[in-house]
Amino acid sequence: MKIVWSAAVAAGLLTAALTPEWAYADGKSSDVMVKFCPAEQVRTYPLESQRGVQSLVLQNVLVSHAGSASIEILGVDVELMAGGVVKDTRHIAGADLKTVAMAGPRVQASGMMDMMAFQFCSGALIAKDALLAGPALKHGEALLMMGQPFAYKGTRDAVRVRVRFVRGSRTAETSASLPIDSAMSKTAFRFPMTGLWFAAVGPTPHTAHRWALPEEFAFDIVRLGDGTSSHHGNGTTFEDFYAYGAEILAAADGRVVAVKEDVTEDPATLRQPDEAFEVYAERVGAYQMQMVASNVNAIAGNHIVIDHGNGEFSMYAHLKPGSLTVKVGDVVKAGQLIGKLGSSGNSSEPHLHFQVCDRPEPLACAGIPVTFTNIELPYADYARPLQSGDIVLAK
């Protein structure tokens, strides 16, 4: 499942780590507040397990202003902490702060914020009548900061965001903290297929999943044939693809809580012979945006959601029409056949989108990182969590 982001969203990403140029005032402010989405914690995913390198993406931070007098935000510090000690600091001010602030109004004006409300915690982060702006904020306005990535070595247990601003002639600050959870899923999951597979998209930050809240730790899984192609023939029919129709297995014991099985597959989403990649990307991107605009829930296509307890729900998306073997309320066992791989919904070719989330909704949830108990990575140097681009052997 590929979620298409506009240039406005991409403009919100800022990766530079800078040294603070100012000290915070002693006073705290009650009408300037910092909020997070997701609000419970920010989760990490290993980048290099042997050396203890972790990756973290702070999805959304909102600085809201409820006071009567206008304020000017001077700078924002994002601090990663361990045991109350600041270990890493990203200082955002000046031109960098203006760049960050400009992204929110563009996304809001484009309508993407309404179409993809799940990315912003479905109304819990940004009030319906709030106007995104910044660095200068009037009453009722807010500054949105999106997609702040970090990589670090060692352990971090909290992220703190500190905001310094001026009101009239006086400076003040406000801050808020969020726990960092570096644990993997509580449920022990099996890979949802058997045999040799390719994790085309995963939690590694260079692929699109990591930047979307529900699928931050999800995988798009395909099968490769000779010459690293995912299909034989000219790839213009679903049956040309090696993965199409493969058996999908429950990844752990649980109870089925959601099923969608009436979504058709559209061969127009497939790349045509001799079609330039840029032309295809533009064409399929427009197709996907039309789907999102008409019905955002169609993104997952035919899908199954299973409740495993512990607040963990697995989803199997883009399944083949007519292939689902379970219904809501069924109790399933790990390894049980539940459907077949297809290309329904927001799918550019037959593949399985597998994710684990903290809620039973396919989109209105936050992703949870997964390790699998029954896989080998033939081209990895050691046993480690699955990354984007890995070849996977599932037993």
TORKOL-4160 file (C-alpha; in steps of 0.2 Angstrom, whole numbers, padded with zeros to 4 digits, m for minus):
395
<pt num="1" X="0000" Y="0000" Z="0000"/>
<pt num="2" X="0008" Y="0016" Z="m0006"/>
<pt num="3" X="0002" Y="0032" Z="0001"/>
<pt num="4" X="0005" Y="0047" Z="m0011"/>
<pt num="5" X="0011" Y="0062" Z="m0002"/>
<pt num="6" X="0011" Y="0079" Z="m0010"/>
<pt num="7" X="0026" Y="0091" Z="m0012"/>
<pt num="8" X="0018" Y="0101" Z="0002"/>
<pt num="9" X="0021" Y="0086" Z="0014"/>
<pt num="10" X="0038" Y="0083" Z="0008"/>
<pt num="11" X="0043" Y="0101" Z="0011"/>
<pt num="12" X="0039" Y="0098" Z="0029"/>
<pt num="13" X="0054" Y="0087" Z="0032"/>
<pt num="14" X="0069" Y="0094" Z="0039"/>
<pt num="15" X="0085" Y="0084" Z="0043"/>
<pt num="16" X="0098" Y="0096" Z="0048"/>
<pt num="17" X="0104" Y="0095" Z="0066"/>
<pt num="18" X="0110" Y="0112" Z="0073"/>
<pt num="19" X="0117" Y="0119" Z="0089"/>
<pt num="20" X="0105" Y="0130" Z="0099"/>
<pt num="21" X="0109" Y="0149" Z="0098"/>
<pt num="22" X="0099" Y="0155" Z="0113"/>
<pt num="23" X="0094" Y="0150" Z="0131"/>
<pt num="24" X="0076" Y="0147" Z="0137"/>
<pt num="25" X="0067" Y="0160" Z="0148"/>
<pt num="26" X="0062" Y="0154" Z="0165"/>
<pt num="27" X="0044" Y="0158" Z="0162"/>
<pt num="28" X="0031" Y="0145" Z="0156"/>
<pt num="29" X="0016" Y="0148" Z="0145"/>
<pt num="30" X="m0001" Y="0141" Z="0148"/>
<pt num="31" X="m0009" Y="0147" Z="0132"/>
<pt num="32" X="0004" Y="0141" Z="0120"/>
<pt num="33" X="0004" Y="0122" Z="0119"/>
<pt num="34" X="0014" Y="0108" Z="0111"/>
<pt num="35" X="0004" Y="0092" Z="0106"/>
<pt num="36" X="0010" Y="0076" Z="0097"/>
<pt num="37" X="0002" Y="0064" Z="0085"/>
<pt num="38" X="0003" Y="0050" Z="0089"/>
<pt num="39" X="0000" Y="0056" Z="0107"/>
<pt num="40" X="0005" Y="0040" Z="0117"/>
<pt num="41" X="0023" Y="0037" Z="0112"/>
<pt num="42" X="0035" Y="0038" Z="0097"/>
<pt num="43" X="0041" Y="0021" Z="0091"/>
<pt num="44" X="0058" Y="0017" Z="0084"/>
<pt num="45" X="0065" Y="0004" Z="0072"/>
<pt num="46" X="0082" Y="m0004" Z="0072"/>
<pt num="47" X="0094" Y="0003" Z="0058"/>
<pt num="48" X="0109" Y="m0008" Z="0063"/>
<pt num="49" X="0106" Y="m0020" Z="0077"/>
<pt num="50" X="0124" Y="m0026" Z="0080"/>
<pt num="51" X="0129" Y="m0008" Z="0083"/>
<pt num="52" X="0114" Y="m0002" Z="0092"/>
<pt num="53" X="0108" Y="0011" Z="0079"/>
<pt num="54" X="0090" Y="0016" Z="0080"/>
<pt num="55" X="0079" Y="0026" Z="0069"/>
<pt num="56" X="0065" Y="0037" Z="0075"/>
<pt num="57" X="0052" Y="0048" Z="0065"/>
<pt num="58" X="0043" Y="0061" Z="0075"/>
<pt num="59" X="0027" Y="0061" Z="0064"/>
<pt num="60" X="0018" Y="0077" Z="0070"/>
<pt num="61" X="0021" Y="0091" Z="0082"/>
<pt num="62" X="0008" Y="0105" Z="0084"/>
<pt num="63" X="0012" Y="0122" Z="0093"/>
<pt num="64" X="m0005" Y="0130" Z="0096"/>
<pt num="65" X="m0009" Y="0147" Z="0102"/>
<pt num="66" X="m0025" Y="0151" Z="0112"/>
<pt num="67" X="m0020" Y="0168" Z="0119"/>
<pt num="68" X="m0027" Y="0185" Z="0114"/>
<pt num="69" X="m0010" Y="0193" Z="0109"/>
<pt num="70" X="0000" Y="0187" Z="0094"/>
<pt num="71" X="0016" Y="0178" Z="0096"/>
<pt num="72" X="0032" Y="0175" Z="0086"/>
<pt num="73" X="0040" Y="0158" Z="0088"/>
<pt num="74" X="0059" Y="0161" Z="0088"/>
<pt num="75" X="0064" Y="0143" Z="0088"/>
<pt num="76" X="0060" Y="0125" Z="0092"/>
<pt num="77" X="0072" Y="0112" Z="0100"/>
<pt num="78" X="0068" Y="0094" Z="0098"/>
<pt num="79" X="0078" Y="0084" Z="0111"/>
<pt num="80" X="0081" Y="0066" Z="0113"/>
<pt num="81" X="0083" Y="0061" Z="0131"/>
<pt num="82" X="0089" Y="0046" Z="0141"/>
<pt num="83" X="0087" Y="0046" Z="0160"/>
<pt num="84" X="0082" Y="0064" Z="0160"/>
<pt num="85" X="0098" Y="0069" Z="0151"/>
<pt num="86" X="0098" Y="0077" Z="0134"/>
<pt num="87" X="0108" Y="0067" Z="0121"/>
<pt num="88" X="0103" Y="0074" Z="0104"/>
<pt num="89" X="0096" Y="0091" Z="0100"/>
<pt num="90" X="0089" Y="0098" Z="0084"/>
<pt num="91" X="0087" Y="0117" Z="0084"/>
<pt num="92" X="0075" Y="0124" Z="0071"/>
<pt num="93" X="0075" Y="0143" Z="0069"/>
<pt num="94" X="0077" Y="0157" Z="0056"/>
<pt num="95" X="0075" Y="0151" Z="0038"/>
<pt num="96" X="0073" Y="0133" Z="0043"/>
<pt num="97" X="0059" Y="0137" Z="0055"/>
<pt num="98" X="0050" Y="0147" Z="0041"/>
<pt num="99" X="0052" Y="0132" Z="0029"/>
<pt num="100" X="0044" Y="0120" Z="0042"/>
<pt num="101" X="0030" Y="0132" Z="0045"/>
<pt num="102" X="0026" Y="0135" Z="0027"/>
<pt num="103" X="0022" Y="0116" Z="0024"/>
<pt num="104" X="0007" Y="0116" Z="0036"/>
<pt num="105" X="m0004" Y="0129" Z="0027"/>
<pt num="106" X="0000" Y="0122" Z="0010"/>
<pt num="107" X="m0006" Y="0104" Z="0016"/>
<pt num="108" X="m0021" Y="0112" Z="0024"/>
<pt num="109" X="m0026" Y="0122" Z="0008"/>
<pt num="110" X="m0023" Y="0107" Z="m0003"/>
<pt num="111" X="m0037" Y="0097" Z="0006"/>
<pt num="112" X="m0025" Y="0083" Z="0010"/>
<pt num="113" X="m0027" Y="0086" Z="0028"/>
<pt num="114" X="m0046" Y="0081" Z="0026"/>
<pt num="115" X="m0043" Y="0067" Z="0014"/>
<pt num="116" X="m0029" Y="0059" Z="0024"/>
<pt num="117" X="m0036" Y="0064" Z="0042"/>
<pt num="118" X="m0028" Y="0047" Z="0048"/>
<pt num="119" X="m0011" Y="0055" Z="0046"/>
<pt num="120" X="m0015" Y="0068" Z="0059"/>
<pt num="121" X="m0024" Y="0057" Z="0071"/>
<pt num="122" X="m0041" Y="0060" Z="0064"/>
<pt num="123" X="m0045" Y="0077" Z="0072"/>
<pt num="124" X="m0037" Y="0074" Z="0088"/>
<pt num="125" X="m0022" Y="0084" Z="0084"/>
<pt num="126" X="m0029" Y="0099" Z="0075"/>
<pt num="127" X="m0045" Y="0107" Z="0079"/>
<pt num="128" X="m0057" Y="0108" Z="0064"/>
<pt num="129" X="m0057" Y="0127" Z="0065"/>
<pt num="130" X="m0039" Y="0129" Z="0068"/>
<pt num="131" X="m0028" Y="0139" Z="0055"/>
<pt num="132" X="m0011" Y="0133" Z="0052"/>
<pt num="133" X="0002" Y="0147" Z="0051"/>
<pt num="134" X="0019" Y="0152" Z="0058"/>
<pt num="135" X="0031" Y="0157" Z="0064"/>
<pt num="136" X="0020" Y="0172" Z="0068"/>
<pt num="137" X="0004" Y="0165" Z="0076"/>
<pt num="138" X="m0013" Y="0175" Z="0080"/>
<pt num="139" X="m0026" Y="0168" Z="0092"/>
<pt num="140" X="m0032" Y="0151" Z="0086"/>
<pt num="141" X="m0018" Y="0148" Z="0074"/>
<pt num="142" X="m0005" Y="0134" Z="0075"/>
<pt num="143" X="0011" Y="0129" Z="0068"/>
<pt num="144" X="0013" Y="0111" Z="0062"/>
<pt num="145" X="0029" Y="0102" Z="0061"/>
<pt num="146" X="0029" Y="0085" Z="0051"/>
<pt num="147" X="0041" Y="0071" Z="0049"/>
<pt num="148" X="0056" Y="0074" Z="0060"/>
<pt num="149" X="0069" Y="0060" Z="0057"/>
<pt num="150" X="0083" Y="0054" Z="0069"/>
<pt num="151" X="0096" Y="0041" Z="0069"/>
<pt num="152" X="0106" Y="0038" Z="0085"/>
<pt num="153" X="0117" Y="0025" Z="0094"/>
<pt num="154" X="0112" Y="0019" Z="0111"/>
<pt num="155" X="0096" Y="0021" Z="0121"/>
<pt num="156" X="0083" Y="0036" Z="0121"/>
<pt num="157" X="0068" Y="0035" Z="0132"/>
<pt num="158" X="0059" Y="0052" Z="0129"/>
<pt num="159" X="0058" Y="0066" Z="0116"/>
<pt num="160" X="0055" Y="0084" Z="0122"/>
<pt num="161" X="0050" Y="0098" Z="0111"/>
<pt num="162" X="0054" Y="0116" Z="0118"/>
<pt num="163" X="0047" Y="0131" Z="0110"/>
<pt num="164" X="0053" Y="0149" Z="0113"/>
<pt num="165" X="0043" Y="0163" Z="0107"/>
<pt num="166" X="0041" Y="0182" Z="0110"/>
<pt num="167" X="0024" Y="0191" Z="0115"/>
<pt num="168" X="0026" Y="0210" Z="0114"/>
<pt num="169" X="0043" Y="0213" Z="0122"/>
<pt num="170" X="0044" Y="0198" Z="0133"/>
<pt num="171" X="0051" Y="0180" Z="0128"/>
<pt num="172" X="0044" Y="0164" Z="0136"/>
<pt num="173" X="0044" Y="0146" Z="0132"/>
<pt num="174" X="0033" Y="0131" Z="0133"/>
<pt num="175" X="0037" Y="0112" Z="0131"/>
<pt num="176" X="0030" Y="0095" Z="0131"/>
<pt num="177" X="0038" Y="0077" Z="0131"/>
<pt num="178" X="0033" Y="0060" Z="0124"/>
<pt num="179" X="0040" Y="0043" Z="0128"/>
<pt num="180" X="0051" Y="0034" Z="0116"/>
<pt num="181" X="0046" Y="0015" Z="0115"/>
<pt num="182" X="0060" Y="0005" Z="0107"/>
<pt num="183" X="0052" Y="m0012" Z="0110"/>
<pt num="184" X="0045" Y="m0023" Z="0095"/>
<pt num="185" X="0028" Y="m0031" Z="0095"/>
<pt num="186" X="0022" Y="m0041" Z="0110"/>
<pt num="187" X="0015" Y="m0054" Z="0099"/>
<pt num="188" X="0026" Y="m0066" Z="0091"/>
<pt num="189" X="0022" Y="m0066" Z="0072"/>
<pt num="190" X="0026" Y="m0078" Z="0058"/>
<pt num="191" X="0029" Y="m0071" Z="0041"/>
<pt num="192" X="0012" Y="m0072" Z="0032"/>
<pt num="193" X="0018" Y="m0082" Z="0017"/>
<pt num="194" X="0030" Y="m0097" Z="0015"/>
<pt num="195" X="0045" Y="m0098" Z="0003"/>
<pt num="196" X="0056" Y="m0085" Z="m0005"/>
<pt num="197" X="0050" Y="m0067" Z="m0005"/>
<pt num="198" X="0056" Y="m0049" Z="m0007"/>
<pt num="199" X="0052" Y="m0035" Z="0005"/>
<pt num="200" X="0051" Y="m0021" Z="m0008"/>
<pt num="201" X="0045" Y="m0008" Z="0005"/>
<pt num="202" X="0047" Y="m0008" Z="0024"/>
<pt num="203" X="0051" Y="0003" Z="0039"/>
<pt num="204" X="0068" Y="0009" Z="0033"/>
<pt num="205" X="0066" Y="0028" Z="0031"/>
<pt num="206" X="0071" Y="0028" Z="0012"/>
<pt num="207" X="0054" Y="0020" Z="0008"/>
<pt num="208" X="0037" Y="0028" Z="0009"/>
<pt num="209" X="0030" Y="0018" Z="0022"/>
<pt num="210" X="0040" Y="0026" Z="0036"/>
<pt num="211" X="0032" Y="0043" Z="0033"/>
<pt num="212" X="0014" Y="0038" Z="0035"/>
<pt num="213" X="0007" Y="0035" Z="0053"/>
<pt num="214" X="m0003" Y="0018" Z="0050"/>
<pt num="215" X="0010" Y="0010" Z="0039"/>
<pt num="216" X="0026" Y="0016" Z="0047"/>
<pt num="217" X="0032" Y="m0001" Z="0051"/>
<pt num="218" X="0023" Y="m0010" Z="0037"/>
<pt num="219" X="0029" Y="m0021" Z="0023"/>
<pt num="220" X="0025" Y="m0022" Z="0004"/>
<pt num="221" X="0030" Y="m0040" Z="m0001"/>
<pt num="222" X="0032" Y="m0047" Z="m0019"/>
<pt num="223" X="0039" Y="m0062" Z="m0027"/>
<pt num="224" X="0054" Y="m0061" Z="m0039"/>
<pt num="225" X="0058" Y="m0072" Z="m0054"/>
<pt num="226" X="0072" Y="m0073" Z="m0066"/>
<pt num="227" X="0081" Y="m0057" Z="m0069"/>
<pt num="228" X="0074" Y="m0049" Z="m0053"/>
<pt num="229" X="0058" Y="m0046" Z="m0062"/>
<pt num="230" X="0041" Y="m0048" Z="m0052"/>
<pt num="231" X="0032" Y="m0055" Z="m0068"/>
<pt num="232" X="0034" Y="m0065" Z="m0083"/>
<pt num="233" X="0027" Y="m0060" Z="m0100"/>
<pt num="234" X="0024" Y="m0042" Z="m0102"/>
<pt num="235" X="0016" Y="m0039" Z="m0085"/>
<pt num="236" X="m0001" Y="m0032" Z="m0092"/>
<pt num="237" X="m0012" Y="m0045" Z="m0083"/>
<pt num="238" X="m0012" Y="m0049" Z="m0064"/>
<pt num="239" X="m0008" Y="m0068" Z="m0068"/>
<pt num="240" X="0008" Y="m0062" Z="m0076"/>
<pt num="241" X="0015" Y="m0059" Z="m0058"/>
<pt num="242" X="0024" Y="m0072" Z="m0048"/>
<pt num="243" X="0015" Y="m0067" Z="m0032"/>
<pt num="244" X="m0002" Y="m0067" Z="m0038"/>
<pt num="245" X="m0014" Y="m0079" Z="m0030"/>
<pt num="246" X="m0001" Y="m0085" Z="m0017"/>
<pt num="247" X="m0008" Y="m0091" Z="0000"/>
<pt num="248" X="m0009" Y="m0078" Z="0014"/>
<pt num="249" X="m0008" Y="m0085" Z="0031"/>
<pt num="250" X="m0013" Y="m0078" Z="0048"/>
<pt num="251" X="0003" Y="m0072" Z="0056"/>
<pt num="252" X="m0002" Y="m0076" Z="0074"/>
<pt num="253" X="m0017" Y="m0083" Z="0084"/>
<pt num="254" X="m0031" Y="m0071" Z="0085"/>
<pt num="255" X="m0049" Y="m0066" Z="0081"/>
<pt num="256" X="m0055" Y="m0058" Z="0065"/>
<pt num="257" X="m0062" Y="m0041" Z="0068"/>
<pt num="258" X="m0063" Y="m0034" Z="0050"/>
<pt num="259" X="m0066" Y="m0040" Z="0033"/>
<pt num="260" X="m0068" Y="m0032" Z="0016"/>
<pt num="261" X="m0070" Y="m0043" Z="0001"/>
<pt num="262" X="m0080" Y="m0034" Z="m0013"/>
<pt num="263" X="m0066" Y="m0023" Z="m0020"/>
<pt num="264" X="m0062" Y="m0027" Z="m0039"/>
<pt num="265" X="m0045" Y="m0026" Z="m0046"/>
<pt num="266" X="m0041" Y="m0014" Z="m0060"/>
<pt num="267" X="m0027" Y="m0019" Z="m0073"/>
<pt num="268" X="m0026" Y="0000" Z="m0078"/>
<pt num="269" X="m0015" Y="0001" Z="m0062"/>
<pt num="270" X="m0001" Y="m0010" Z="m0070"/>
<pt num="271" X="0013" Y="m0002" Z="m0080"/>
<pt num="272" X="0011" Y="m0005" Z="m0098"/>
<pt num="273" X="0025" Y="m0011" Z="m0110"/>
<pt num="274" X="0037" Y="0002" Z="m0115"/>
<pt num="275" X="0029" Y="0015" Z="m0103"/>
<pt num="276" X="0042" Y="0026" Z="m0096"/>
<pt num="277" X="0043" Y="0025" Z="m0077"/>
<pt num="278" X="0040" Y="0044" Z="m0075"/>
<pt num="279" X="0025" Y="0043" Z="m0086"/>
<pt num="280" X="0018" Y="0028" Z="m0077"/>
<pt num="281" X="0022" Y="0036" Z="m0060"/>
<pt num="282" X="0012" Y="0051" Z="m0064"/>
<pt num="283" X="m0002" Y="0041" Z="m0071"/>
<pt num="284" X="m0004" Y="0029" Z="m0057"/>
<pt num="285" X="m0001" Y="0043" Z="m0044"/>
<pt num="286" X="m0016" Y="0052" Z="m0052"/>
<pt num="287" X="m0026" Y="0036" Z="m0051"/>
<pt num="288" X="m0022" Y="0034" Z="m0033"/>
<pt num="289" X="m0027" Y="0051" Z="m0028"/>
<pt num="290" X="m0043" Y="0050" Z="m0037"/>
<pt num="291" X="m0046" Y="0034" Z="m0026"/>
<pt num="292" X="m0041" Y="0043" Z="m0010"/>
<pt num="293" X="m0053" Y="0058" Z="m0014"/>
<pt num="294" X="m0068" Y="0047" Z="m0018"/>
<pt num="295" X="m0066" Y="0035" Z="m0003"/>
<pt num="296" X="m0050" Y="0035" Z="0007"/>
<pt num="297" X="m0055" Y="0018" Z="0015"/>
<pt num="298" X="m0053" Y="0010" Z="m0002"/>
<pt num="299" X="m0034" Y="0011" Z="m0001"/>
<pt num="300" X="m0033" Y="m0006" Z="0008"/>
<pt num="301" X="m0043" Y="m0015" Z="m0005"/>
<pt num="302" X="m0049" Y="m0032" Z="0000"/>
<pt num="303" X="m0042" Y="m0034" Z="0018"/>
<pt num="304" X="m0043" Y="m0044" Z="0034"/>
<pt num="305" X="m0039" Y="m0037" Z="0051"/>
<pt num="306" X="m0035" Y="m0049" Z="0066"/>
<pt num="307" X="m0035" Y="m0044" Z="0084"/>
<pt num="308" X="m0020" Y="m0053" Z="0093"/>
<pt num="309" X="m0023" Y="m0045" Z="0111"/>
<pt num="310" X="m0011" Y="m0033" Z="0119"/>
<pt num="311" X="m0018" Y="m0019" Z="0108"/>
<pt num="312" X="m0010" Y="m0027" Z="0092"/>
<pt num="313" X="m0020" Y="m0029" Z="0076"/>
<pt num="314" X="m0012" Y="m0036" Z="0060"/>
<pt num="315" X="m0019" Y="m0031" Z="0043"/>
<pt num="316" X="m0017" Y="m0041" Z="0026"/>
<pt num="317" X="m0022" Y="m0029" Z="0012"/>
<pt num="318" X="m0024" Y="m0029" Z="m0007"/>
<pt num="319" X="m0031" Y="m0047" Z="m0007"/>
<pt num="320" X="m0038" Y="m0056" Z="m0022"/>
<pt num="321" X="m0057" Y="m0054" Z="m0024"/>
<pt num="322" X="m0066" Y="m0070" Z="m0019"/>
<pt num="323" X="m0051" Y="m0077" Z="m0010"/>
<pt num="324" X="m0055" Y="m0073" Z="0008"/>
<pt num="325" X="m0058" Y="m0089" Z="0019"/>
<pt num="326" X="m0063" Y="m0080" Z="0035"/>
<pt num="327" X="m0077" Y="m0069" Z="0042"/>
<pt num="328" X="m0078" Y="m0057" Z="0056"/>
<pt num="329" X="m0078" Y="m0066" Z="0073"/>
<pt num="330" X="m0068" Y="m0081" Z="0067"/>
<pt num="331" X="m0054" Y="m0087" Z="0078"/>
<pt num="332" X="m0039" Y="m0091" Z="0068"/>
<pt num="333" X="m0022" Y="m0100" Z="0072"/>
<pt num="334" X="m0005" Y="m0094" Z="0066"/>
<pt num="335" X="m0002" Y="m0102" Z="0049"/>
<pt num="336" X="m0020" Y="m0104" Z="0045"/>
<pt num="337" X="m0025" Y="m0100" Z="0027"/>
<pt num="338" X="m0035" Y="m0083" Z="0027"/>
<pt num="339" X="m0035" Y="m0078" Z="0008"/>
<pt num="340" X="m0024" Y="m0075" Z="m0007"/>
<pt num="341" X="m0013" Y="m0062" Z="m0013"/>
<pt num="342" X="m0020" Y="m0049" Z="m0025"/>
<pt num="343" X="m0020" Y="m0031" Z="m0031"/>
<pt num="344" X="m0035" Y="m0023" Z="m0025"/>
<pt num="345" X="m0036" Y="m0005" Z="m0019"/>
<pt num="346" X="m0021" Y="0006" Z="m0019"/>
<pt num="347" X="m0009" Y="m0006" Z="m0028"/>
<pt num="348" X="0002" Y="m0004" Z="m0042"/>
<pt num="349" X="0005" Y="m0023" Z="m0044"/>
<pt num="350" X="0001" Y="m0039" Z="m0035"/>
<pt num="351" X="0008" Y="m0038" Z="m0018"/>
<pt num="352" X="0004" Y="m0041" Z="0001"/>
<pt num="353" X="0003" Y="m0026" Z="0012"/>
<pt num="354" X="0006" Y="m0032" Z="0030"/>
<pt num="355" X="0006" Y="m0021" Z="0045"/>
<pt num="356" X="0003" Y="m0021" Z="0064"/>
<pt num="357" X="m0006" Y="m0007" Z="0072"/>
<pt num="358" X="m0013" Y="m0002" Z="0089"/>
<pt num="359" X="m0031" Y="m0001" Z="0083"/>
<pt num="360" X="m0043" Y="m0012" Z="0072"/>
<pt num="361" X="m0045" Y="0001" Z="0059"/>
<pt num="362" X="m0034" Y="m0001" Z="0043"/>
<pt num="363" X="m0029" Y="0018" Z="0043"/>
<pt num="364" X="m0035" Y="0026" Z="0059"/>
<pt num="365" X="m0021" Y="0018" Z="0069"/>
<pt num="366" X="m0002" Y="0020" Z="0073"/>
<pt num="367" X="0010" Y="0007" Z="0067"/>
<pt num="368" X="0019" Y="m0006" Z="0078"/>
<pt num="369" X="0036" Y="m0013" Z="0073"/>
<pt num="370" X="0037" Y="m0032" Z="0070"/>
<pt num="371" X="0049" Y="m0046" Z="0071"/>
<pt num="372" X="0046" Y="m0062" Z="0063"/>
<pt num="373" X="0050" Y="m0079" Z="0071"/>
<pt num="374" X="0051" Y="m0090" Z="0056"/>
<pt num="375" X="0062" Y="m0081" Z="0043"/>
<pt num="376" X="0080" Y="m0081" Z="0037"/>
<pt num="377" X="0088" Y="m0067" Z="0027"/>
<pt num="378" X="0100" Y="m0075" Z="0015"/>
<pt num="379" X="0110" Y="m0059" Z="0011"/>
<pt num="380" X="0111" Y="m0052" Z="0029"/>
<pt num="381" X="0127" Y="m0054" Z="0039"/>
<pt num="382" X="0117" Y="m0059" Z="0055"/>
<pt num="383" X="0099" Y="m0062" Z="0061"/>
<pt num="384" X="0091" Y="m0045" Z="0062"/>
<pt num="385" X="0074" Y="m0037" Z="0060"/>
<pt num="386" X="0068" Y="m0036" Z="0042"/>
<pt num="387" X="0072" Y="m0020" Z="0032"/>
<pt num="388" X="0066" Y="m0013" Z="0016"/>
<pt num="389" X="0074" Y="m0022" Z="0001"/>
<pt num="390" X="0078" Y="m0038" Z="0010"/>
<pt num="391" X="0076" Y="m0055" Z="0002"/>
<pt num="392" X="0066" Y="m0066" Z="0014"/>
<pt num="393" X="0065" Y="m0085" Z="0016"/>
<pt num="394" X="0050" Y="m0090" Z="0026"/>
<pt num="395" X="0048" Y="m0107" Z="0033"/>
